[in-house]
């Protein structure tokens, strides 16, 4: 991996030290989903967008062209630095990047036509967030919550092989990252049904996501499990083990992940 100079931050944030890998190896969102959202919500270049837990802008940046102004909010300053860099590279000029957590809402962010949460709602106090958003979202505004299966939830032989390699390098207490704040006994849809945004549309997008070995390792370093810090001087040995294991499965080094992405679009009644 070309990131030996990207040291883990000493900050205690959930994704501290992962932003470099997050920006380069986190997969984006399928164009079909983006096109459907733009059409269904009539994103015509007006209105304001708020992305909570924006990371490095995987969802904020492709939607920015379809609103007058976008705000990307994330608690990790390194994430926002990478997002700002990507915005400059893509000549996106109508995004404001602001550091903050969902617990800081409503803050002084103003009102919004659309609030999106991509792969982030499970980290939040969902009831608190929805209550705060009730005062921030326009009467005819919408929420969009998108979550997909990911590499660390193995469904294929090659994903299971990666998990087994990781298991051999990490002690039992560090096999998994932090526990999400969301109560697993209640789905996002159930929480929304008891909120002001109880009119919910659910859609699932199924597709195949390609991976290379480099992308897979980079993704592992982008998660809330501080894998690089836990590996220490075993990082090279770990990468070699993953590489050799995957090449034994497919010598060409190309792999496919079946993805099911759930999208909830919520409005007030």
Sine and cosine of phi, psi and omega as CSV:
sin_phi,cos_phi,sin_psi,cos_psi,sin_omega,cos_omega
0.00,0.00,0.68,-0.73,-0.03,-1.00
-1.00,0.02,0.90,0.43,-0.07,-1.00
-0.49,-0.87,0.44,0.90,-0.08,-1.00
-0.90,0.43,-0.36,0.93,0.01,-1.00
-1.00,-0.04,0.02,1.00,-0.03,-1.00
-1.00,-0.07,1.00,0.07,-0.08,-1.00
-0.97,0.24,0.54,-0.84,0.06,-1.00
-0.89,0.45,0.67,-0.74,0.06,-1.00
-0.93,0.37,0.50,-0.87,0.08,-1.00
-0.99,0.14,-0.09,1.00,0.02,-1.00
-0.91,0.42,0.47,-0.88,-0.06,-1.00
-1.00,-0.09,0.23,0.97,-0.01,-1.00
-0.89,0.45,0.37,-0.93,-0.08,-1.00
-0.83,0.55,-0.65,0.76,-0.05,-1.00
-0.90,-0.44,0.45,0.89,0.00,-1.00
-0.85,0.52,0.72,-0.69,0.06,-1.00
0.99,0.13,0.10,1.00,-0.07,-1.00
-0.95,-0.31,-0.11,0.99,-0.21,-0.98
-0.87,0.48,-0.64,0.77,-0.02,-1.00
-0.85,0.52,-0.71,0.70,0.00,-1.00
-0.96,0.28,-0.59,0.81,0.00,-1.00
-0.85,0.52,-0.70,0.71,-0.04,-1.00
-0.92,0.39,-0.49,0.87,-0.13,-0.99
-0.98,-0.20,-0.38,0.92,-0.15,-0.99
-0.80,-0.59,-0.15,0.99,0.10,-0.99
-0.95,0.30,0.78,-0.63,0.00,-1.00
-0.93,0.36,0.52,-0.85,0.07,-1.00
-0.99,0.16,-0.21,-0.98,-0.04,-1.00
-0.97,-0.23,0.58,-0.81,-0.05,-1.00
-0.90,0.44,0.59,-0.80,-0.04,-1.00
-0.88,0.48,-0.55,0.84,0.01,-1.00
-0.86,0.51,-0.69,0.73,0.04,-1.00
-0.89,0.45,-0.73,0.69,0.00,-1.00
-0.88,0.47,-0.70,0.71,0.00,-1.00
-0.89,0.45,-0.68,0.73,0.01,-1.00
-0.89,0.47,-0.68,0.73,-0.02,-1.00
-0.91,0.41,-0.69,0.72,0.00,-1.00
-0.87,0.50,-0.67,0.74,-0.01,-1.00
-0.96,0.28,-0.73,0.69,-0.10,-1.00
-0.91,0.41,-0.59,0.81,-0.03,-1.00
-0.99,-0.11,0.08,1.00,0.05,-1.00
0.80,0.60,0.80,0.60,0.04,-1.00
-0.98,0.18,0.99,-0.15,-0.18,-0.98
-0.94,-0.33,0.34,0.94,0.01,-1.00
1.00,-0.07,-0.02,1.00,0.07,-1.00
-0.94,-0.33,0.03,-1.00,0.07,-1.00
0.98,0.22,0.09,-1.00,-0.04,-1.00
-0.83,-0.55,0.59,-0.81,0.00,-1.00
-0.90,-0.43,0.69,-0.73,0.16,-0.99
-0.87,-0.49,0.82,-0.57,0.10,-0.99
-0.95,-0.33,0.90,-0.43,0.00,-1.00
-1.00,-0.02,0.74,-0.67,-0.08,-1.00
0.91,0.41,0.77,0.64,-0.18,-0.98
-0.95,0.32,-0.25,0.97,-0.05,-1.00
0.86,0.51,-0.76,-0.65,0.01,-1.00
-0.98,-0.19,0.34,0.94,0.17,-0.99
1.00,-0.04,0.37,0.93,-0.04,-1.00
-0.86,0.52,-0.51,0.86,0.03,-1.00
-0.97,-0.26,-0.56,0.83,-0.02,-1.00
-0.88,0.48,-0.74,0.67,-0.13,-0.99
-0.91,0.41,-0.71,0.70,0.01,-1.00
-0.93,0.36,-0.34,0.94,0.02,-1.00
-1.00,-0.03,-0.27,0.96,-0.12,-0.99
-0.87,0.50,-0.56,0.83,-0.02,-1.00
-0.92,0.38,-0.21,0.98,-0.10,-0.99
-0.95,-0.32,0.19,0.98,0.10,-1.00
-0.71,-0.71,0.25,-0.97,0.04,-1.00
-0.96,0.27,-0.61,0.79,-0.01,-1.00
-0.50,-0.87,0.64,-0.77,0.06,-1.00
-0.86,-0.52,0.56,-0.83,0.08,-1.00
-0.84,-0.54,0.85,-0.53,0.08,-1.00
-0.97,-0.25,0.85,-0.53,-0.08,-1.00
-0.87,-0.50,0.75,-0.66,0.00,-1.00
-0.45,-0.89,0.54,-0.84,0.00,-1.00
-0.97,0.23,-0.27,0.96,-0.08,-1.00
-0.99,-0.11,0.90,-0.43,0.00,-1.00
-0.88,0.47,-0.55,0.84,0.02,-1.00
-0.92,0.40,-0.56,0.83,0.08,-1.00
-0.88,0.48,-0.70,0.71,-0.03,-1.00
-0.93,0.38,-0.56,0.83,0.06,-1.00
-0.89,0.45,-0.69,0.73,0.03,-1.00
-0.92,0.38,-0.63,0.77,0.04,-1.00
-0.88,0.47,-0.67,0.74,0.02,-1.00
-0.90,0.44,-0.64,0.76,0.04,-1.00
-0.88,0.47,-0.71,0.71,0.00,-1.00
-0.90,0.43,-0.61,0.79,0.04,-1.00
-0.88,0.48,-0.67,0.74,0.03,-1.00
-0.90,0.44,-0.68,0.74,0.00,-1.00
-0.88,0.47,-0.56,0.83,-0.04,-1.00
-1.00,-0.08,0.09,1.00,0.00,-1.00
0.84,0.54,0.61,0.79,0.09,-1.00
-1.00,-0.06,0.87,-0.48,-0.15,-0.99
-0.89,-0.46,0.01,1.00,-0.09,-1.00
-0.94,-0.35,0.50,0.87,0.03,-1.00
-0.91,-0.42,0.72,-0.69,0.14,-0.99
-0.97,-0.25,0.81,-0.59,0.04,-1.00
-0.98,-0.19,0.81,-0.58,-0.07,-1.00
-0.74,-0.68,0.70,-0.71,0.00,-1.00
-0.99,0.11,0.76,-0.65,0.03,-1.00
0.15,-0.99,0.34,-0.94,0.03,-1.00
-0.95,-0.31,0.26,-0.97,-0.01,-1.00
-0.87,0.49,-0.47,0.88,0.02,-1.00
-0.91,0.41,-0.29,0.96,-0.01,-1.00
-0.99,0.14,-0.16,0.99,-0.02,-1.00
-0.93,0.36,0.53,-0.85,0.15,0.99
-1.00,0.10,-0.34,0.94,0.00,-1.00
0.88,0.48,-0.45,-0.89,0.00,-1.00
-0.88,-0.48,0.70,0.71,-0.10,-1.00
-1.00,0.04,-0.27,0.96,-0.02,-1.00
1.00,-0.02,-0.30,-0.95,-0.04,-1.00
-0.95,-0.31,0.36,-0.93,-0.13,-0.99
-0.66,-0.75,0.52,-0.86,0.11,-0.99
-0.99,0.14,-0.55,0.84,-0.08,-1.00
-0.60,-0.80,0.70,-0.72,0.14,-0.99
-0.85,-0.53,0.79,-0.61,0.00,-1.00
-0.89,-0.45,0.51,-0.86,0.08,-1.00
-0.65,-0.76,0.97,-0.25,-0.02,-1.00
-0.98,-0.21,0.90,-0.43,0.02,-1.00
0.82,0.57,0.59,0.81,-0.10,-0.99
-0.67,-0.74,-0.36,0.93,-0.15,-0.99
-0.89,0.46,-0.51,0.86,-0.04,-1.00
-0.94,0.35,-0.27,0.96,0.03,-1.00
-1.00,0.05,-0.07,1.00,-0.17,-0.99
-0.95,-0.30,0.31,-0.95,0.25,-0.97
-0.97,0.23,0.99,-0.11,-0.23,-0.97
-0.89,0.45,-0.67,0.74,0.00,-1.00
-0.90,0.44,-0.68,0.73,0.01,-1.00
-0.88,0.47,-0.68,0.74,-0.01,-1.00
-0.89,0.45,-0.71,0.70,-0.04,-1.00
-0.92,0.39,-0.57,0.82,0.07,-1.00
-0.91,0.41,-0.69,0.72,0.02,-1.00
-0.90,0.43,-0.65,0.76,-0.04,-1.00
-0.93,0.37,-0.39,0.92,0.03,-1.00
-0.86,0.51,-0.51,0.86,0.03,-1.00
-1.00,-0.01,-0.09,1.00,-0.10,-0.99
-0.93,-0.37,-0.40,0.92,-0.07,-1.00
-1.00,-0.08,0.72,-0.69,0.03,-1.00
-0.83,0.56,0.40,-0.92,-0.05,-1.00
-0.82,0.58,-0.60,0.80,-0.01,-1.00
-0.98,-0.19,0.31,0.95,-0.05,-1.00
-0.99,0.12,0.06,-1.00,-0.11,-0.99
-0.66,-0.75,0.39,-0.92,0.20,-0.98
-0.92,-0.39,0.59,-0.81,0.12,-0.99
-0.77,-0.63,0.84,-0.55,0.02,-1.00
-0.88,-0.47,0.87,-0.50,-0.06,-1.00
-0.85,-0.52,0.78,-0.62,0.03,-1.00
-0.66,-0.76,0.69,-0.72,0.05,-1.00
-0.79,-0.61,0.31,-0.95,0.15,-0.99
-0.91,0.41,0.37,-0.93,-0.09,-1.00
-0.59,-0.81,0.09,-1.00,-0.14,-0.99
-0.84,0.54,-0.53,0.85,-0.08,-1.00
-1.00,0.06,0.10,0.99,0.16,-0.99
-0.93,-0.38,1.00,0.10,-0.24,-0.97
-0.92,0.38,0.78,-0.63,0.08,-1.00
-0.83,-0.55,-0.15,0.99,-0.03,-1.00
-0.84,-0.54,0.24,-0.97,-0.01,-1.00
-0.85,0.52,-0.68,0.73,-0.06,-1.00
-0.95,0.33,-0.56,0.83,0.07,-1.00
-0.93,0.36,-0.65,0.76,0.04,-1.00
-0.90,0.44,-0.56,0.83,0.03,-1.00
-0.91,0.40,-0.65,0.76,0.07,-1.00
-0.88,0.48,-0.70,0.72,0.00,-1.00
-0.87,0.49,-0.62,0.78,0.00,-1.00
-0.93,0.38,-0.64,0.76,0.06,-1.00
-0.88,0.48,-0.72,0.69,0.00,-1.00
-0.87,0.48,-0.62,0.79,0.00,-1.00
-0.88,0.48,-0.58,0.82,-0.02,-1.00
-0.97,0.26,-0.34,0.94,-0.04,-1.00
-0.99,-0.10,-0.34,0.94,-0.08,-1.00
-0.90,-0.43,0.57,-0.82,0.08,-1.00
-0.93,0.36,0.35,-0.94,-0.09,-1.00
-0.81,0.59,-0.62,0.79,-0.07,-1.00
-0.95,0.31,-0.16,0.99,-0.01,-1.00
-0.87,-0.49,0.44,0.90,0.00,-1.00
-0.97,0.26,-0.41,0.91,-0.07,-1.00
-0.76,-0.65,0.38,-0.93,0.01,-1.00
-0.98,0.18,-0.14,-0.99,0.00,-1.00
-0.86,0.52,0.47,-0.88,0.02,-1.00
-0.98,0.19,0.79,-0.62,0.04,-1.00
-0.85,0.53,0.45,-0.90,-0.01,-1.00
-0.95,0.32,-0.48,0.88,-0.09,-1.00
-0.93,0.38,0.69,-0.72,0.06,-1.00
-0.93,0.36,0.89,-0.45,-0.06,-1.00
-0.91,0.41,-0.22,0.97,0.01,-1.00
-0.97,0.24,-0.22,0.98,0.03,-1.00
-0.85,-0.53,0.83,-0.55,0.05,-1.00
-0.96,0.28,0.28,-0.96,0.08,-1.00
-0.84,0.54,-0.64,0.77,-0.03,-1.00
-0.90,0.44,-0.64,0.77,0.04,-1.00
-0.92,0.39,-0.63,0.78,0.03,-1.00
-0.91,0.42,-0.68,0.74,0.03,-1.00
-0.88,0.47,-0.61,0.79,-0.03,-1.00
-0.89,0.46,-0.39,0.92,0.02,-1.00
-0.97,-0.23,0.31,0.95,-0.03,-1.00
-0.90,-0.44,0.06,-1.00,0.11,-0.99
-0.89,0.46,-0.36,0.93,-0.05,-1.00
-0.98,-0.19,0.90,0.45,-0.18,-0.98
-1.00,-0.06,-0.07,1.00,0.09,-1.00
-1.00,0.02,0.97,-0.23,-0.20,-0.98
-0.87,-0.48,0.72,-0.69,0.16,-0.99
-0.92,-0.39,0.78,-0.62,-0.01,-1.00
-0.93,-0.37,0.75,-0.66,0.05,-1.00
-0.67,-0.74,0.64,-0.77,0.01,-1.00
-0.89,-0.46,0.79,-0.61,0.06,-1.00
-0.96,-0.26,0.82,-0.57,0.02,-1.00
-0.92,-0.39,0.76,-0.65,-0.03,-1.00
-0.36,-0.93,0.15,-0.99,0.04,-1.00
-0.96,-0.26,0.75,-0.66,-0.02,-1.00
-0.94,-0.35,0.85,-0.53,0.01,-1.00
-0.99,0.16,0.53,-0.85,0.05,-1.00
-0.69,-0.72,0.59,-0.81,0.26,-0.97
-0.97,-0.22,0.17,-0.99,0.02,-1.00
-0.90,0.44,-0.67,0.74,0.02,-1.00
-0.87,0.49,-0.69,0.73,0.00,-1.00
-0.90,0.44,-0.63,0.77,-0.01,-1.00
-0.90,0.44,-0.71,0.70,0.01,-1.00
-0.91,0.41,-0.68,0.73,0.03,-1.00
-0.88,0.48,-0.62,0.78,0.05,-1.00
-0.89,0.45,-0.68,0.73,0.01,-1.00
-0.84,0.54,-0.56,0.83,0.01,-1.00
-0.98,0.18,-0.07,1.00,-0.04,-1.00
-0.98,-0.18,-0.02,1.00,-0.11,-0.99
-1.00,0.02,0.07,-1.00,-0.01,-1.00
-0.95,0.31,-0.27,0.96,0.15,-0.99
-0.96,0.27,0.88,-0.48,-0.07,-1.00
-0.97,0.26,0.92,0.40,-0.20,-0.98
-0.87,0.49,-0.70,0.71,-0.04,-1.00
-0.89,0.45,-0.64,0.76,0.03,-1.00
-0.92,0.39,-0.62,0.78,0.00,-1.00
-0.94,0.35,-0.55,0.83,-0.01,-1.00
-0.95,0.32,-0.57,0.82,-0.02,-1.00
0.83,0.55,-0.78,-0.62,-0.05,-1.00
-0.98,0.21,0.08,1.00,0.09,-1.00
-1.00,-0.06,0.08,1.00,-0.09,-1.00
-0.85,0.52,-0.73,0.68,-0.01,-1.00
-0.90,0.44,-0.66,0.75,0.02,-1.00
-0.89,0.45,-0.63,0.77,0.04,-1.00
-0.89,0.45,-0.74,0.67,-0.01,-1.00
-0.89,0.46,-0.64,0.77,0.04,-1.00
-0.90,0.43,-0.64,0.77,-0.01,-1.00
-0.91,0.41,-0.69,0.73,0.05,-1.00
-0.88,0.47,-0.72,0.70,-0.02,-1.00
-0.87,0.50,-0.76,0.65,-0.04,-1.00
-0.91,0.42,-0.62,0.78,0.01,-1.00
-0.90,0.43,-0.69,0.72,-0.03,-1.00
-0.95,0.32,-0.60,0.80,0.04,-1.00
-0.91,0.41,-0.48,0.88,0.07,-1.00
-0.93,0.37,-0.44,0.90,0.04,-1.00
-0.99,0.12,-0.68,0.73,0.03,-1.00
-0.60,-0.80,0.97,-0.23,-0.05,-1.00
-0.86,0.51,-0.37,0.93,0.03,-1.00
-0.97,0.23,-0.30,0.95,0.05,-1.00
0.97,0.26,0.47,0.88,0.02,-1.00
-0.84,-0.54,0.73,-0.68,-0.14,-0.99
-0.69,-0.72,0.37,-0.93,-0.05,-1.00
-0.76,-0.65,0.71,-0.70,0.04,-1.00
-0.92,-0.39,0.83,-0.56,0.12,-0.99
-0.97,0.25,0.79,-0.61,-0.10,-1.00
-0.88,-0.48,0.69,-0.73,0.18,-0.98
-0.85,-0.52,0.93,-0.36,-0.03,-1.00
-0.97,-0.25,0.86,-0.50,0.03,-1.00
-1.00,-0.04,0.77,-0.63,0.03,-1.00
-0.85,-0.53,0.86,-0.52,0.06,-1.00
-0.95,-0.32,0.84,-0.54,0.10,-1.00
-0.95,-0.32,0.85,-0.52,-0.14,-0.99
-0.82,-0.57,0.65,-0.76,0.05,-1.00
-0.70,-0.72,0.23,-0.97,0.16,-0.99
-0.96,0.29,0.41,-0.91,0.08,-1.00
-0.91,0.41,0.00,0.00,0.00,0.00
